[in-house]
């Protein structure tokens, strides 16, 4: 075997090792991100900083060895607020508050399985409000029903 014949396999191995530190794959478990992500969906993730609207993997503040898949509702230089697209099935910032930015380990860059759903991750469903501070009250009272008016 020629010495030069080993160069390309070694370069490929090196490229794979470098990519492996920056890229990974994960499988979704749970329904907190439905309908965007469903149990069994598989994602390609990268070590990239979080941006508002992105789907990310972050350390669960209740059990740091566990990862959560959530959407970034807001972010600044130090903190992120994570929310699930399916509020009824999600434990997120409404339960544990904001997290330090370094708790976000990965950003999802694409869905690669099942084949029928391959592609980029979409925007949050229209019903999801990324920031629900303020806004309209839960109910209103007509002026005529308020005592003393």
C-alpha positions, -999 to 999 in steps of 0.1 A, spaced: 0 0 0 13 34 -9 18 59 19 -4 85 0 -33 60 -1 -39 66 36 -42 104 33 -78 105 21 -92 80 47 -73 99 74 -87 132 63 -122 118 61 -118 104 96 -105 138 109 -134 157 92 -159 132 107 -143 137 142 -145 175 139 -180 174 126 -190 150 153 -180 176 180 -202 202 162 -230 180 149 -251 153 165 -285 136 161 -313 132 186 -346 115 188 -377 133 200 -396 117 229 -427 133 242 -453 157 228 -442 190 242 -433 203 207 -463 189 188 -473 195 160 -438 208 150 -421 177 164 -436 143 172 -423 113 192 -399 94 170 -388 123 149 -351 125 145 -332 158 143 -298 169 132 -285 194 158 -255 217 158 -235 236 185 -248 270 176 -260 299 198 -297 301 204 -319 326 185 -355 336 191 -378 311 173 -352 283 171 -358 248 184 -330 239 208 -318 213 232 -311 225 267 -301 210 300 -332 203 322 -328 225 353 -345 198 374 -322 170 361 -291 184 342 -282 150 327 -315 151 308 -321 173 278 -353 192 269 -364 201 233 -380 235 233 -384 267 213 -366 299 222 -393 324 232 -368 352 242 -331 355 246 -304 380 256 -267 377 263 -272 358 295 -306 342 297 -331 323 275 -368 316 279 -378 283 265 -414 272 256 -429 241 242 -452 245 211 -478 223 229 -484 242 261 -507 216 275 -480 189 273 -449 210 281 -428 217 311 -410 248 302 -402 284 314 -436 287 329 -425 260 354 -387 266 358 -382 301 346 -355 314 323 -322 295 319 -286 307 315 -276 308 278 -249 281 284 -277 256 293 -286 255 256 -264 228 243 -276 224 207 -298 241 180 -319 219 157 -311 225 121 -332 199 104 -355 169 107 -341 138 89 -366 111 99 -393 100 92 -388 104 55 -423 119 50 -413 148 73 -377 155 62 -367 191 61 -361 223 80 -381 230 112 -408 255 106 -419 285 126 -440 281 157 -477 274 151 -497 306 148 -515 299 180 -482 299 200 -473 333 214 -436 334 220 -439 361 246 -472 363 265 -464 390 289 -490 417 288 -516 416 261 -553 413 264 -569 404 298 -583 369 302 -618 383 305 -633 417 303 -662 433 322 -686 457 304 -686 491 321 -723 487 328 -716 458 352 -689 475 372 -703 488 405 -703 526 409 -701 533 372 
